[in-house]
């Protein structure tokens, strides 16, 4: 599975939980990556997972994922403009 994990207020709400989740998922052969509406000029630098910046665009328009984990799921399908 391809698992997309939001950064702000999802990963940051409990980094230890999500680090363990990602470690376990990766060990089982799944892909885990962070998808954030931030722009590249607003870097995420405290995480070891790949980070995809959507620059305020709907996340699903930039990334394909089987599972989305996001505190604001409307932004999976809507731009933030």
VENMO-V274943 format. One record per pair of residues at least 12 apart in sequence whose C-alpha atoms are under 7 Angstrom apart, sorted by sequence separation. I is the first residue (numbers start at 1). J is the second residue. D is the distance in whole Angstrom. If there is no record, write none. Layout:
[[I	J	D] [I	J	D]]
//
This chain:
[[40	53	6] [39	53	6] [34	49	7] [38	53	6] [39	54	7] [33	49	6] [34	50	6] [35	51	6] [36	52	6] [37	53	6] [38	54	6] [39	55	4] [59	75	6] [60	76	5] [33	50	5] [34	51	5] [35	52	5] [36	53	5] [37	54	5] [38	55	5] [58	75	6] [59	76	5] [60	77	6] [33	51	6] [34	52	6] [35	53	6] [36	54	6] [37	55	5] [38	56	6] [58	76	5] [59	77	6] [37	56	5] [58	77	5] [37	57	7] [58	78	5] [58	79	4] [57	79	4] [56	79	6] [57	80	6] [56	80	5] [56	81	7] [7	34	6] [2	30	6] [3	31	6] [4	32	6] [5	33	6] [6	34	6] [7	35	7] [1	30	5] [2	31	5] [3	32	5] [4	33	5] [5	34	5] [6	35	5] [7	36	6] [1	31	6] [2	32	6] [3	33	6] [4	34	6] [5	35	6] [6	36	6] [4	35	6] [10	70	6] [4	65	6] [10	71	6] [3	65	6] [9	71	7] [2	65	5] [3	66	6] [4	67	6] [5	68	6] [6	69	6] [2	66	5] [3	67	5] [4	68	5] [5	69	5] [6	70	5] [1	66	6] [2	67	6] [3	68	6] [4	69	6] [5	70	6]]
//
